Amino acid sequence: MTRARPARRPVLLYDAECRLCRFAARAIVRLDRDAELAVLPLQDDDAAGLLSRLPEEERLASWRLVRPGGDIAGEGRGAPELLSALRLTRPIARLVQLVPPQALDATYRLVAGNRRRLGRLVPDGPTPRRFP
């Protein structure tokens, strides 16, 4: 098992095998002008250490945001926290926090269930990695 390095900033973990996920990760990196987030593919060895608290079968089930203390957010209900982590998206986070968590999760499941189809609509590109 890979040992987790302590994170100095939140770490966004995403599916590098998903074109839509890579696109979203690249967009987040571009929005993150202050480098407030670390960014890693879920398949990266360093990600395995960060996700050691989760059962093996859950590790690749969703994007994740790992806080410096080790707490993990993800799926739709993790969106406000991800948006809050970036200076440019903090105002949007305040609005998204008003949406019930169940609705955020349902929206996430809808997008995730169609990510192959949606991935065809976005440009393909490299897999971002910015860690630690």
ChimeraX commands (.cxc) that place a marker at each C-alpha (Angstrom):
marker #1 position 0.00,0.00,0.00 radius 0.5
marker #1 position 1.25,3.48,-0.88 radius 0.5
marker #1 position 1.82,5.73,2.09 radius 0.5
marker #1 position 0.02,9.07,1.98 radius 0.5
marker #1 position 2.09,12.23,1.98 radius 0.5
marker #1 position 0.47,14.93,4.08 radius 0.5
marker #1 position -1.24,17.41,1.79 radius 0.5
marker #1 position -0.51,21.10,2.27 radius 0.5
marker #1 position -3.56,22.09,0.21 radius 0.5
marker #1 position -6.72,20.32,-0.92 radius 0.5
marker #1 position -6.14,17.67,-3.57 radius 0.5
marker #1 position -8.57,17.16,-6.45 radius 0.5
marker #1 position -8.61,13.53,-7.62 radius 0.5
marker #1 position -10.27,12.72,-10.95 radius 0.5
marker #1 position -10.55,9.83,-13.42 radius 0.5
marker #1 position -7.73,10.13,-15.96 radius 0.5
marker #1 position -9.39,7.51,-18.17 radius 0.5
marker #1 position -12.44,9.74,-18.68 radius 0.5
marker #1 position -12.21,12.41,-21.39 radius 0.5
marker #1 position -14.85,14.60,-19.69 radius 0.5
marker #1 position -13.03,14.29,-16.35 radius 0.5
marker #1 position -9.68,15.26,-17.89 radius 0.5
marker #1 position -11.36,18.26,-19.52 radius 0.5
marker #1 position -12.91,19.30,-16.19 radius 0.5
marker #1 position -9.57,18.89,-14.40 radius 0.5
marker #1 position -7.80,21.04,-17.02 radius 0.5
marker #1 position -10.53,23.70,-16.68 radius 0.5
marker #1 position -10.11,23.72,-12.90 radius 0.5
marker #1 position -6.33,24.05,-13.22 radius 0.5
marker #1 position -6.82,27.05,-15.53 radius 0.5
marker #1 position -9.26,28.65,-13.09 radius 0.5
marker #1 position -6.90,27.97,-10.19 radius 0.5
marker #1 position -4.54,30.85,-10.91 radius 0.5
marker #1 position -3.25,30.85,-7.32 radius 0.5
marker #1 position -2.49,27.08,-7.34 radius 0.5
marker #1 position -4.75,26.58,-4.31 radius 0.5
marker #1 position -5.42,22.96,-5.29 radius 0.5
marker #1 position -3.19,20.01,-5.97 radius 0.5
marker #1 position -4.53,17.88,-8.84 radius 0.5
marker #1 position -3.97,14.15,-9.38 radius 0.5
marker #1 position -5.54,11.36,-11.39 radius 0.5
marker #1 position -7.32,8.79,-9.21 radius 0.5
marker #1 position -5.10,6.17,-10.85 radius 0.5
marker #1 position -1.86,7.84,-9.60 radius 0.5
marker #1 position 0.15,6.06,-6.89 radius 0.5
marker #1 position 0.04,9.19,-4.72 radius 0.5
marker #1 position -3.77,9.19,-4.95 radius 0.5
marker #1 position -3.92,5.64,-3.59 radius 0.5
marker #1 position -2.24,6.79,-0.40 radius 0.5
marker #1 position -4.63,9.71,-0.02 radius 0.5
marker #1 position -7.64,7.42,-0.44 radius 0.5
marker #1 position -6.47,4.70,1.96 radius 0.5
marker #1 position -9.40,5.56,4.31 radius 0.5
marker #1 position -11.89,4.44,1.64 radius 0.5
marker #1 position -12.68,0.80,0.87 radius 0.5
marker #1 position -10.89,-0.32,-2.30 radius 0.5
marker #1 position -14.16,-0.67,-4.27 radius 0.5
marker #1 position -15.12,2.98,-3.56 radius 0.5
marker #1 position -11.84,4.66,-4.52 radius 0.5
marker #1 position -12.60,5.05,-8.23 radius 0.5
marker #1 position -16.36,5.57,-7.82 radius 0.5
marker #1 position -16.25,9.39,-7.95 radius 0.5
marker #1 position -13.98,12.39,-8.16 radius 0.5
marker #1 position -12.66,13.30,-4.73 radius 0.5
marker #1 position -11.43,16.36,-2.87 radius 0.5
marker #1 position -9.03,15.40,-0.08 radius 0.5
marker #1 position -8.60,18.11,2.54 radius 0.5
marker #1 position -5.23,18.71,4.23 radius 0.5
marker #1 position -6.51,16.95,7.36 radius 0.5
marker #1 position -7.41,13.84,5.33 radius 0.5
marker #1 position -11.20,14.28,5.17 radius 0.5
marker #1 position -12.67,13.37,1.78 radius 0.5
marker #1 position -15.53,14.99,-0.17 radius 0.5
marker #1 position -16.90,13.93,-3.52 radius 0.5
marker #1 position -19.87,13.36,-5.78 radius 0.5
marker #1 position -22.37,16.19,-6.10 radius 0.5
marker #1 position -22.34,17.20,-2.46 radius 0.5
marker #1 position -18.59,17.87,-2.73 radius 0.5
marker #1 position -19.10,20.55,-5.41 radius 0.5
marker #1 position -19.55,23.50,-3.03 radius 0.5
marker #1 position -16.31,22.61,-1.26 radius 0.5
marker #1 position -14.41,22.30,-4.53 radius 0.5
marker #1 position -15.77,25.63,-5.73 radius 0.5
marker #1 position -14.91,27.21,-2.35 radius 0.5
marker #1 position -11.30,26.11,-2.73 radius 0.5
marker #1 position -10.72,28.45,-5.69 radius 0.5
marker #1 position -10.69,32.22,-5.36 radius 0.5
marker #1 position -12.41,32.72,-8.72 radius 0.5
marker #1 position -15.29,30.33,-7.99 radius 0.5
marker #1 position -16.01,31.18,-4.33 radius 0.5
marker #1 position -19.01,33.40,-5.23 radius 0.5
marker #1 position -20.53,30.49,-7.19 radius 0.5
marker #1 position -19.89,28.16,-4.25 radius 0.5
marker #1 position -22.11,30.30,-2.03 radius 0.5
marker #1 position -24.99,29.79,-4.47 radius 0.5
marker #1 position -24.36,26.07,-4.93 radius 0.5
marker #1 position -24.39,25.61,-1.13 radius 0.5
marker #1 position -28.07,26.58,-1.24 radius 0.5
marker #1 position -28.90,23.53,-3.38 radius 0.5
marker #1 position -29.93,20.46,-1.33 radius 0.5
marker #1 position -27.15,17.83,-1.20 radius 0.5
marker #1 position -29.51,15.20,-2.62 radius 0.5
marker #1 position -30.10,17.35,-5.70 radius 0.5
marker #1 position -26.36,17.87,-6.14 radius 0.5
marker #1 position -25.77,14.12,-5.93 radius 0.5
marker #1 position -28.58,13.42,-8.42 radius 0.5
marker #1 position -27.07,15.93,-10.86 radius 0.5
marker #1 position -23.64,14.35,-10.43 radius 0.5
marker #1 position -25.07,10.86,-11.11 radius 0.5
marker #1 position -26.80,12.16,-14.26 radius 0.5
marker #1 position -23.57,13.66,-15.61 radius 0.5
marker #1 position -21.43,10.69,-14.52 radius 0.5
marker #1 position -23.84,8.27,-16.14 radius 0.5
marker #1 position -23.47,10.11,-19.45 radius 0.5
marker #1 position -19.80,11.04,-19.25 radius 0.5
marker #1 position -18.76,9.06,-22.33 radius 0.5
marker #1 position -21.40,10.78,-24.44 radius 0.5
marker #1 position -20.62,14.20,-22.94 radius 0.5
marker #1 position -16.89,13.58,-23.32 radius 0.5
marker #1 position -17.31,13.53,-27.10 radius 0.5
marker #1 position -18.47,17.15,-26.90 radius 0.5
marker #1 position -15.29,18.50,-25.29 radius 0.5
marker #1 position -11.73,18.70,-26.60 radius 0.5
marker #1 position -9.40,15.93,-25.53 radius 0.5
marker #1 position -6.09,16.78,-23.99 radius 0.5
marker #1 position -3.42,15.92,-21.48 radius 0.5
marker #1 position -3.93,14.55,-18.00 radius 0.5
marker #1 position -3.12,17.32,-15.51 radius 0.5
marker #1 position -0.99,16.54,-12.46 radius 0.5
marker #1 position 0.07,19.13,-9.87 radius 0.5
marker #1 position 1.23,17.53,-6.64 radius 0.5
marker #1 position 2.16,18.08,-3.83 radius 0.5
marker link #1:1,2 radius 0.2
marker link #1:2,3 radius 0.2
marker link #1:3,4 radius 0.2
marker link #1:4,5 radius 0.2
marker link #1:5,6 radius 0.2
marker link #1:6,7 radius 0.2
marker link #1:7,8 radius 0.2
marker link #1:8,9 radius 0.2
marker link #1:9,10 radius 0.2
marker link #1:10,11 radius 0.2
marker link #1:11,12 radius 0.2
marker link #1:12,13 radius 0.2
marker link #1:13,14 radius 0.2
marker link #1:14,15 radius 0.2
marker link #1:15,16 radius 0.2
marker link #1:16,17 radius 0.2
marker link #1:17,18 radius 0.2
marker link #1:18,19 radius 0.2
marker link #1:19,20 radius 0.2
marker link #1:20,21 radius 0.2
marker link #1:21,22 radius 0.2
marker link #1:22,23 radius 0.2
marker link #1:23,24 radius 0.2
marker link #1:24,25 radius 0.2
marker link #1:25,26 radius 0.2
marker link #1:26,27 radius 0.2
marker link #1:27,28 radius 0.2
marker link #1:28,29 radius 0.2
marker link #1:29,30 radius 0.2
marker link #1:30,31 radius 0.2
marker link #1:31,32 radius 0.2
marker link #1:32,33 radius 0.2
marker link #1:33,34 radius 0.2
marker link #1:34,35 radius 0.2
marker link #1:35,36 radius 0.2
marker link #1:36,37 radius 0.2
marker link #1:37,38 radius 0.2
marker link #1:38,39 radius 0.2
marker link #1:39,40 radius 0.2
marker link #1:40,41 radius 0.2
marker link #1:41,42 radius 0.2
marker link #1:42,43 radius 0.2
marker link #1:43,44 radius 0.2
marker link #1:44,45 radius 0.2
marker link #1:45,46 radius 0.2
marker link #1:46,47 radius 0.2
marker link #1:47,48 radius 0.2
marker link #1:48,49 radius 0.2
marker link #1:49,50 radius 0.2
marker link #1:50,51 radius 0.2
marker link #1:51,52 radius 0.2
marker link #1:52,53 radius 0.2
marker link #1:53,54 radius 0.2
marker link #1:54,55 radius 0.2
marker link #1:55,56 radius 0.2
marker link #1:56,57 radius 0.2
marker link #1:57,58 radius 0.2
marker link #1:58,59 radius 0.2
marker link #1:59,60 radius 0.2
marker link #1:60,61 radius 0.2
marker link #1:61,62 radius 0.2
marker link #1:62,63 radius 0.2
marker link #1:63,64 radius 0.2
marker link #1:64,65 radius 0.2
marker link #1:65,66 radius 0.2
marker link #1:66,67 radius 0.2
marker link #1:67,68 radius 0.2
marker link #1:68,69 radius 0.2
marker link #1:69,70 radius 0.2
marker link #1:70,71 radius 0.2
marker link #1:71,72 radius 0.2
marker link #1:72,73 radius 0.2
marker link #1:73,74 radius 0.2
marker link #1:74,75 radius 0.2
marker link #1:75,76 radius 0.2
marker link #1:76,77 radius 0.2
marker link #1:77,78 radius 0.2
marker link #1:78,79 radius 0.2
marker link #1:79,80 radius 0.2
marker link #1:80,81 radius 0.2
marker link #1:81,82 radius 0.2
marker link #1:82,83 radius 0.2
marker link #1:83,84 radius 0.2
marker link #1:84,85 radius 0.2
marker link #1:85,86 radius 0.2
marker link #1:86,87 radius 0.2
marker link #1:87,88 radius 0.2
marker link #1:88,89 radius 0.2
marker link #1:89,90 radius 0.2
marker link #1:90,91 radius 0.2
marker link #1:91,92 radius 0.2
marker link #1:92,93 radius 0.2
marker link #1:93,94 radius 0.2
marker link #1:94,95 radius 0.2
marker link #1:95,96 radius 0.2
marker link #1:96,97 radius 0.2
marker link #1:97,98 radius 0.2
marker link #1:98,99 radius 0.2
marker link #1:99,100 radius 0.2
marker link #1:100,101 radius 0.2
marker link #1:101,102 radius 0.2
marker link #1:102,103 radius 0.2
marker link #1:103,104 radius 0.2
marker link #1:104,105 radius 0.2
marker link #1:105,106 radius 0.2
marker link #1:106,107 radius 0.2
marker link #1:107,108 radius 0.2
marker link #1:108,109 radius 0.2
marker link #1:109,110 radius 0.2
marker link #1:110,111 radius 0.2
marker link #1:111,112 radius 0.2
marker link #1:112,113 radius 0.2
marker link #1:113,114 radius 0.2
marker link #1:114,115 radius 0.2
marker link #1:115,116 radius 0.2
marker link #1:116,117 radius 0.2
marker link #1:117,118 radius 0.2
marker link #1:118,119 radius 0.2
marker link #1:119,120 radius 0.2
marker link #1:120,121 radius 0.2
marker link #1:121,122 radius 0.2
marker link #1:122,123 radius 0.2
marker link #1:123,124 radius 0.2
marker link #1:124,125 radius 0.2
marker link #1:125,126 radius 0.2
marker link #1:126,127 radius 0.2
marker link #1:127,128 radius 0.2
marker link #1:128,129 radius 0.2
marker link #1:129,130 radius 0.2
marker link #1:130,131 radius 0.2
marker link #1:131,132 radius 0.2
view
